[in-house]
Amino acid sequence: MSGSLTFQVMKKDGAARRGRIVTKHGPIETPVFMPVGTQAAVKCMRPEQVKEMGAQIILSNTYHLYLRPGHELIREAGGLHRYMNWDRNILTDSGGFQVFSLGKLRKITEEGVSFQSHIDGSRHMLTPEKAVEIQTALGSDIMMAFDECAPYPADHAYIEDSMRRTCRWLERCKTAHHHTEEQALFGIMQGGMYKDLRKESAERISDLDLPGYSIGGLSVGEPKELMLDILDDCVDRLPAEKPRYLMGVGTPDYLFEGVERGIDMFDCVEPTRIARHGLAMTSHGRLNIKNARFERDFSPLDPECDCYACRHYSRAYIRHMFKAGEMMAAMLLTEHNLHFLITMMKNIRQAIEDERFLEYKKEFYAKYGGLDA
Amino acid sequence: MSGSLTFQVMKKDGAARRGRIVTKHGPIETPVFMPVGTQAAVKCMRPEQVKEMGAQIILSNTYHLYLRPGHELIREAGGLHRYMNWDRNILTDSGGFQVFSLGKLRKITEEGVSFQSHIDGSRHMLTPEKAVEIQTALGSDIMMAFDECAPYPADHAYIEDSMRRTCRWLERCKTAHHHTEEQALFGIMQGGMYKDLRKESAERISDLDLPGYSIGGLSVGEPKELMLDILDDCVDRLPAEKPRYLMGVGTPDYLFEGVERGIDMFDCVEPTRIARHGLAMTSHGRLNIKNARFERDFSPLDPECDCYACRHYSRAYIRHMFKAGEMMAAMLLTEHNLHFLITMMKNIRQAIEDERFLEYKKEFYAKYGGLDA
């Protein structure tokens, strides 16, 4: 079931873990932040540029690729790696998160979720079996189980029902997946903000002995304190010898908080999305390049950064690009933001190795300005 | 007046010339196609990528940079080269073409042209002196004289009046420019579709002994046969020992026709603009990536091309990127189109050296499908 995926924890500093995942597409040093390439491209970036900054894995989206261009087309193209010119690791989500986000356009049954395409209104059905079939065609190194990411707030009865269905769906995913040894199937813990349900979910999915587990249904609108409280309770319920992935988390503060509690993997559209809105992540907090005070500021986005954008361009130039509607603005800000997070994760890994994670966190927060949320 | 610009013709094949311009920013092998970076960026491209494909000079626009971000800001930034991270040659136009394109938003007098900004409606005046002042601040290697690019059709009296004013403006440009030895000022021949006026224009501007001359006011909507007839008459009226630049021309057929008549320099937004509309220039003619027949076509845009896009991506992938609204489509198509034209010009230069320009033209047209127009 684990295919060729291996995982080892080389070092611990408190609960923070310094590990390494290896698949046939190479190693993934953890803790890791995975850039998102929703539609088979990390927006505004050439894959070589994503590699150059050190990314060893990216995430791509089953829902989007299923609808357009279609998973069979990508299979014909030789799989997602070849199709999109990325020869390192790819994790695909299951499509669950997206179809549940469709609101009135979808309907949940025991069988799966029927929904209407956001592109052309056509009707489709995603089931555990279908999600595995699509991800098998894509040929990702890590595929995610089909789950319901329940909304916040939701009452205990709803979450209990939803979580148990997600557990049954996971069993069906495992059965559907048994023939694809080269792709690792990860299970997803749900249970909303209810610790008893989180516990039950963890126990049921751990029993399936999958090669990795993620925590879903957090960072869905709940207060930060509640999120961290649930996370505190969750992490140790997952098998210590397997990678732990906190889904949809990608601001610097949440990455630190997650690592501190023993999370190994993260993904988020945040760094690439905010780039297209003119926002840069810097060691001194967020910077809005649209701000008039950068009009004649000839310093780089972040004086402490050595990314391509910071080595070659001024805030004044990037601001001009943004105001003038040039794609170059999004290209440079995306490069910078991804480089910023990937470099931060590299520093976090080094800090764990040096047993000074909390010290590094404190130093980082002192400049960055504490929590974003 | 010529600053540090030198030009030599190393070889002739018929009227076609193989030459070299050298400025303090390095050599420019001619005949050359200059990619356009209107607002201080070649759209969707990093400068390093433009260099890698062999570009030795790009064009940038005075009108746009004057209005946004402003030439004084670019001067403060250390000049346009540094501002936009381009260390090879830059040619700037004079802004004339753009302000004359504004229609009702501009008014011509002997002094210059008053106009309203297309961005915010603010009022401005461009004069020969102002155009030189702006280009001096930008620090381009070649600056263009302020001229009127007259419309087509226009009667003899209008063109005569306009052409003579452009000649008087050129004298004022030369006077204003005398102190900027490092930047070469090029004069512009006008005269519409009237050979007597083209002759008069050529004589008057040649008398000023400038380091280079361009032909303006062609490719402005006139029939192709008329354009080529005027071009036939024009080229030899310009000094043979100076570079000759045909403004605003950039489709493969016009480039061949221009080179055949002794043109050394060309520019056009065509390859970068059509890229953003899903069009590729290929050795077998234009290709519209939106076409449904490319949906499952896993071959490259042009099987004879070795650009980044053709080495790594299929038509199917680029089509998906376009349909999905991913900037990657414009990035790959722009890369391809610029590479296509720059490689074509390299082959043209080699053909002239080998005294087989017309043969190469015939071979190219046989595959490409003849004239675009």
Interface residues (C-beta under 8 A of the other chain):
Chain A: Q39 A40 A41 K43 C44 R46 H64 R68 P69 L73 E76 A77 G78 Y83 M84 N85 E295 R296 F298 Y308 H312 Y313 S314 A316 Y317 R319 H320 M321 K323 A324 E326 M327 M328 A330 M331
Chain B: Q39 A40 A41 K43 C44 R46 H64 R68 P69 L73 E76 A77 G78 Y83 M84 N85 E295 R296 F298 Y308 H312 Y313 S314 A316 Y317 R319 H320 M321 K323 A324 E326 M327 M328 A330 M331
